[in-house]
Each structure stands twice: as structure tokens, then as C-alpha cells.
Amino acid sequence: MSDFCEYRIRGHRCGICGDSFGSPIIGRTNPHSLSARSTRLSRAIGPITNGPRDGFTLLELLVCIAIIGVLAAILLPVSARARSAALSSSCASNLRQIGAALQLYAQDNNNLYPAARGLSNNDPRKNPTGGSWIVELYPYIEIQSPSFINKKTDYGRAKVTFCPEYYRVNKAQFNSLATAGYGMADLPATVTSPNNNFRFSPLSIPKPARTVIVADSNDYWVGWDPRGNPVGAKWSISPTGSCVTADPTRHAGCANYLFFDGHVSALTPDDGLKALVSPFVTP
């Protein structure tokens, strides 16, 4: 139908709605045209917009939650491995600095390395401070401390003597532990003494590139069972399942070892035990 009804004769009545007009009207909008009906419809229901909705449907929320769960399952293990690798790298750096401190100590002490243990007697072969090997090294790592008692305080001043992974796990009870995470390796009595009581010369080590001096440990020294005997050597395990005088799986199943020549290696438990036993094996 045309958009216009043209009335040219007075009194004409519309054949569709019956409206009559008193005079001819030319160009009057036809109320039955498509445009007129669309206008009335839009006024009745209001404007139609394509704007954003107020929220998500339940299905959309469930899909989002499922996606987040999958991403978390993928990323969390990766993040844990990355953190472990970073702490292991920091630990290895600490051991290299400890190796440098040992060399400086030897230069000032007649080419002697400190004994692992501290003694309170007057034996001239013991550590001059009477403390353990790490206390002897304090002046060479820019820290002055008469003992190794308040390890939490020492951690804030000389983190190089602390394994970061060991500190993270044991921070709550740190002051009650015997070490800050590193121990001096057990050596043959021909080098020091049966219990590592005496200082010794690094020149007495026949295979420095294969002999461990310091490593990750739960004690101030690193050893195995039976102590000093390479036959049937095994890690010393406590009733709770932890390793007593070492920590061979601290860093993602491995541990860091500092050798006499200054290099640091991350070794598996089997390789670490072989490295520790090596000085006790007759060439």
C-alpha cells in the first residue's frame, strides 16, 4: 500500500479504516503504511538496543571456572619447579663464595682450612675461635659473630652461609638447628682427625677436583654410615625418614656439592655419596 492516501473529493471515506475527512487532504500520512505501523510498535515496546548485558549466564560462569582450574593445574607445578631451580642456583652461588672464603682463610692461617667441629680444649690444632668451621669463616664473609647461636639474626647479615631452601623449610625452628643448611665433608683421619676436630692443609687432598669440602646438610658436617668406612656406605637415615648428616635430595631430588678445586655440582643421591666416599677409597 502507498505511504499516502490522497483525498481529492470532499467527504471521501478511507476504505480501510473508515475515517472521513472534511476536505481534500493531499499528502496525509497513511496510518496503515509500513512506516507508520513501525513507529507505533517502537513507541509501545521502547527502543531496541545492542548494549552489554548485566552479567554472565550460569553456563558461561562454569566454563570460566573450568578454564581457570585447568590453567592453575598447568601453571602451579611449573611455578614450583621454577622456584626450586632459583633457590638451587642461589645455593650454588653461596657455596662458591664459601669456597672463596676458605681460600682466604687458608692464606691467613698458615695454609690451613678450619676443622668441621669446634673444641673447647687447648689443643693447638683446633679452630682458634673454638667454634665450628662456619664460625671460623665469619670474618671472611663480612660478619662478626662470636658464635652460631642466633642464626636468624645472622641470616639477615650474612645470607651466604645459609642455604635458601633449607631456611625456607626450617625458618620457624631455625635457632634450634645445628646448621644453617651446609656441612663440611667428612675427611680421612690421615687428613684431619677421626671426628674432623683439627685444622688441615688442602694440599693434603690428593684429588681436589673429586673431593667434596662443603655440601647441603642437616648438620654441621656431611657424612654417611658407617662413618669413615667406604665399604657398604649409605646415607644415615633417622627413624622419621630424614637424612641425619646430609640432605641429598634438598633441591628437586639433588643436592649441591662444593669441591676443593672450587667448582660446585648438583648431584643425585648416588653420585653425591660416591663423591663423599671417594677420599676414603685407596687409589
SVG drawing of the C-alpha trace seen along z (x, -y; Angstrom):
<svg xmlns="http://www.w3.org/2000/svg" viewBox="-19 -21 121 74">
<polyline fill="none" stroke="black" stroke-width="0.4" points="0.0,0.0 1.2,-3.5 2.5,-5.6 0.0,-8.3 -3.8,-8.4 -4.7,-11.2 -8.2,-12.5 -9.4,-14.7 -13.1,-14.6 -14.7,-16.2 -16.3,-13.7 -14.3,-10.8 -14.0,-7.9 -11.0,-5.7 -11.8,-2.2 -9.5,-0.7 -10.3,-2.4 -13.5,-4.3 -12.1,-7.7 -13.7,-10.5 -12.2,-13.9 -14.0,-17.2 -11.8,-18.4 -9.4,-17.0 -6.0,-16.2 -3.1,-15.6 0.0,-14.1 -1.5,-13.0 0.4,-10.1 -1.4,-6.8 -1.9,-5.3 -1.8,-1.9 1.5,-2.2 4.5,-0.1 6.4,-3.1 3.5,-4.3 3.0,-0.8 6.7,-0.5 6.6,-3.9 3.6,-2.8 5.3,0.5 8.5,-1.2 6.6,-3.5 4.8,-0.6 7.8,1.6 10.6,-1.0 13.9,-1.3 15.8,1.9 19.5,1.6 22.5,3.9 24.3,2.7 26.1,5.1 24.2,7.4 24.3,7.1 26.1,10.4 27.0,13.9 24.8,16.9 25.4,19.9 26.9,21.9 29.4,19.1 30.5,19.0 31.0,22.7 33.1,22.6 35.3,19.8 35.8,21.7 36.8,24.9 39.3,22.9 40.8,21.3 41.1,24.7 42.9,26.2 45.3,23.3 46.1,23.5 46.8,27.2 49.3,26.5 51.0,23.4 51.3,24.3 53.8,27.2 55.8,25.1 55.9,22.2 57.1,24.6 59.8,26.0 61.0,22.5 61.2,21.5 63.1,24.7 65.5,24.0 66.0,20.4 66.8,21.5 69.2,24.2 71.0,21.6 71.3,19.3 72.6,22.1 75.3,23.0 76.3,19.3 76.6,19.4 78.8,22.4 81.2,20.8 81.5,17.8 82.2,20.2 84.9,21.8 86.5,18.3 86.2,17.6 88.0,20.9 90.9,19.9 91.2,16.5 91.1,18.2 94.0,20.5 96.1,17.5 95.7,16.0 96.2,19.3 99.4,20.9 97.6,22.7 95.2,24.4 91.4,25.0 89.2,24.9 88.1,28.1 84.5,29.1 84.0,29.2 84.7,26.7 86.6,27.7 86.8,26.1 90.2,27.5 93.7,26.0 94.8,28.3 96.7,26.0 95.3,28.0 91.7,26.9 89.9,23.9 91.2,20.7 87.6,19.5 86.6,22.8 83.6,22.7 82.7,24.8 84.0,24.2 81.3,21.7 82.2,19.5 85.8,19.5 84.8,18.2 82.6,15.4 85.3,12.7 85.7,13.6 82.1,13.2 81.8,9.8 80.2,10.8 81.5,10.7 79.8,13.1 81.3,15.0 79.0,18.0 76.5,19.7 73.6,19.5 71.3,16.8 71.2,18.0 68.1,16.0 69.9,12.8 73.0,14.0 70.7,14.8 69.9,11.1 73.6,10.2 75.3,13.0 72.9,15.0 75.8,16.6 76.2,19.1 72.5,20.1 71.0,22.5 67.9,20.6 65.8,23.7 66.8,25.0 66.0,21.7 62.6,21.6 61.6,25.0 63.0,24.7 62.6,21.0 60.3,21.5 62.7,23.6 65.9,22.3 67.7,21.4 67.4,24.9 69.2,26.5 72.8,27.4 73.5,25.8 72.3,23.1 72.0,25.7 75.6,26.5 78.1,29.0 81.8,29.7 82.5,33.1 84.0,35.9 87.6,36.5 90.1,39.3 92.0,39.3 95.2,39.0 94.0,35.5 92.5,34.2 91.2,36.5 88.6,39.2 86.0,36.7 87.3,33.7 88.5,32.0 91.7,30.5 92.5,28.0 94.2,29.3 96.0,28.3 94.2,28.5 97.5,29.7 96.9,33.0 94.0,33.7 95.2,35.9 92.2,35.4 90.8,31.9 88.6,31.9 86.9,35.1 86.8,34.4 83.9,32.6 84.6,29.9 81.1,28.5 77.7,29.6 74.0,29.3 73.4,30.9 71.1,31.1 74.2,30.9 77.5,29.0 79.2,31.9 78.4,34.3 78.8,38.0 77.4,41.4 77.1,44.8 79.3,46.5 81.3,43.3 84.7,43.3 84.2,46.7 83.6,46.7 82.5,50.4 78.7,50.6 78.4,46.8 74.9,45.5 73.1,42.4 72.4,42.1 68.6,42.1 66.7,41.2 63.6,43.1 61.5,40.3 63.0,40.9 65.1,37.8 68.9,37.9 70.8,37.1 74.2,35.8 73.4,34.8 70.4,33.7 70.9,35.4 67.5,34.6 67.1,31.0 66.9,29.4 64.4,31.3 66.0,34.7 69.6,33.5 72.0,31.6 74.8,29.1 78.4,30.0 81.5,27.7 84.7,29.4 88.2,28.5 89.1,27.0 86.3,24.5 83.6,25.9 80.1,26.7 78.0,29.6 74.4,30.6 74.5,34.4 71.9,37.1 72.0,39.0 74.0,41.9 76.6,39.6 76.8,37.4 77.6,40.4 80.3,41.6 81.8,38.2 81.9,38.1 83.3,41.6 86.0,41.0 88.8,39.7 88.4,42.9 88.9,45.2 92.5,46.3 93.6,45.2"/>
</svg>
